[in-house]
Structures are given as structure tokens and as C-alpha cells.
């Protein structure tokens, strides 16, 4: 249908046609919104709420750091041993060893810093005499973590802007994780849940996240503190089509 804009007689018909088109788009928007809501309701809410879990305002210290590649540790030895300076920085290689140069490799993956100190002191004390290097006293070793954030991470999966793993420092919560990953127009954070890794054969640990309570009421019951290996899954509805986006349905 073609309308002539220079005709006063056609103006009422043009306004009527535009109104009809606007009504049709509004109807489609309502329909798309209702359909999206219906589909969202079909997605189950998984997990249980565990009030005993550490959370915002009630955090706990993370477990002792277990070394993994590519952690870096600073080692201090006294008394000074030839071919091994008093302070050295070592990276944990992919095979789990650190390279002590002439003193050989030492496997440290899976050990705490305290265990590394004990193992290195024993290793150096046993290796030095074989190399003809006299010891001036009992070997003491101090180990300090220089860089360990890349080996301990949590994950955000599902319908988010950045589906990825993120370094963990010990103070991250569910809210930090989801906002860091970013929500999309069809994300359903109200259906999100947290899963904790567990040994084979053990029961799944799935924690429900009450997104509305966390964000709108400041209720921290399900704003759980995150631990290394945690996975947060954010379900999503159907991505909005072009028409739905144009009329505000997505």
C-alpha cells in the first residue's frame, strides 16, 4: 500500500495504518515476552540451600596451598651451600618438579610449603656430601609462594558473556563470579547453581543460588564463598531474535 504524504485526505489513513502496525508490534512483543517467561519456568532450579556453607560476611581461610604447575616459589637456604645461593626462585614445571641445578630435580607438586621445606632440607643434606661439599651445620629451608594464582581457579559456565576460568584469591563470592563473567540478555541467573568438585563415587554437591535475594535484598545466605575448582552454572533461555530485539522482547 502506497500513501501520498502531500494529500490531506490521506493523512488520517496513514495515522491509522501506523497505529495498526504499532499495535501489531506491541502484540508480538507481549507474545515473545510471555513465551520467554514460559520457557524460563520450564528450566528447573537445581541444588539445595546449605546455611552452613562459608559465605559473604562469614568467610573462612582457604585450605593450605598445594603446589601445582605453574606456581613459583622462593627458596632460602642456610647455611649457604655451594652451587645453591641463599635465595632462589623456582617455577614448578609441568612434570611437578623444580630444578635445583647441580642438586637435581625435586618433585614438589601436591605438597604444602611446609612439606616442601622439609623435603628440600632432607634432599640438600643428603646430596651435598655425595658431591663432596661439606656442610657447616644443619640445613634449614624456607619456602615462600611468589606466584600461585594461576594454578587455583574457579569456573563460570553457561549463558554468560565470558565463559571462562578465573583466578581465586580467597575472597570471591557467587556475586563476584557472576558479575565478573557478565550476564547476557537471555541469562537466567535466578536459576543459577554452584557445583563443587568431589572424588569419584562421592555424592554430588550442588548448591542453589538465590539471585534475587543476593542482589535485591542483600541476603547473603546463598552468596557462597568460592573455593578452588568451584563451578557456577548460569542457565539461559532462547536467545532473542531480531524482531524480539527490535520491539524490546530481548
Number of C-alpha atoms within 10 A of each C-alpha: 3 5 11 10 10 8 8 9 10 12 14 10 12 15 11 11 14 12 12 12 12 13 12 12 17 15 13 17 20 16 14 21 17 13 14 18 12 12 13 19 12 9 13 10 15 14 17 14 15 13 11 9 16 19 20 20 11 12 16 13 9 13 10 10 14 17 22 22 20 18 22 20 22 15 21 19 20 16 15 16 17 12 12 15 13 14 14 13 15 17 18 20 17 12 11 18 18 21 14 16 9 12 15 12 13 16 16 23 20 14 16 16 20 13 14 24 21 15 17 22 19 15 16 20 19 12 15 17 11 9 10 8 13 12 15 10 10 11 18 17 21 18 21 15 17 14 13 19 15 14 16 21 18 19 22 24 18 16 23 24 17 15 16 13 18 18 15 22 14 16 15 19 20 26 18 14 19 22 11 15 19 15 17 15 16 17 21 20 20 17 21 26 24 23 17 16 15 11 7 7 6 8 9 13 13 18 20 21 28 20 23 12 15 16 12 8 9 11 14 21 20 26 25 25 23 28 22 19 17 19 22 23 22 22 21 22 18 13 15 17 11 11 14 18 14 12 16 16 21 19
